[in-house]
């Protein structure tokens, strides 16, 4: 009974392996793009010297929010990479 349940579970995992890998790859790409976007927004006012457009780009509250969003997207990249690695290792 236990062996049959285990075999069914393994078959279920293997069937969803490609889907997990695809979703993980998409997650990594989207999170990497978001990370780059947030990083550019943080660095831009210091690199160009333009600090005021419609808002003060060097406002500590805004920078703190952007850093928080950057950390969340980096965590998203890490989770996506771990899921991708898990799915890849599962297929071996």
Secondary structure as GFF3:
##gff-version 3
##sequence-region A 1 92
A	DSSP	alpha_helix	2	15	.	.	.	ID=ss1
A	DSSP	alpha_helix	17	48	.	.	.	ID=ss2
A	DSSP	alpha_helix	60	90	.	.	.	ID=ss3
###
